[in-house]
Amino acid sequence: EKFLHGIKVLMAKNYVENLGEEASKGMREKAKSGIWPSCAPTGYQNVLGADGRRSIAPHPVTAPLVRQMFDWFATGDYTLKDIAERLRAEKLPFGSRQVNVSSIHCILRKRIYTGEFDWKGEVFPGSYEPLVDKATWERVQDLLNARSELRYRKVVRDFTYSGLVRC
């Protein structure tokens, strides 16, 4: 009885591992063909394509907001906090989530809005409509990178053995 139970457990484990591998292969093939293989990000919605495969398309309400966020930040006149406050003040609909600085930062960092997307460490060309052009996206990335380089960590006390031992 224990022997049969052990065999059933091994068969179930093998089935689960095989199912995971097949799902990963399917998602990778979808990415190679230019179709976003997951849930639609903010600014897009899941749609059924003409060929019967699920894809993404610009959302009629949030896509213009995403474009506007990129345009505002690309000017260099707005910070992430300014954009969040402006979206909240104008009570612009932004999905079911509250508009906050971290969600705006995540949106501005995603390559998917240019018509390309990152999937499992690789960049794939998408077969969907981009929301922003690559020049604007690159400008936003440069501004975000410059912003992070300006931040530095102020050392309050410099101890003799600081940084020697780590948890």
Salt bridges, closest charged atoms under 4 A:
GLU22 OE2 - LYS25 NZ 3.17
GLU90 OE2 - ARG86 NE 3.14
GLU116 OE1 - ARG111 NH1 3.94
GLU116 OE2 - LYS134 NZ 2.93
ASP118 OD1 - ARG111 NE 3.23
GLU122 OE2 - ARG28 NH2 2.66
GLU129 OE2 - ARG67 NH2 3.58
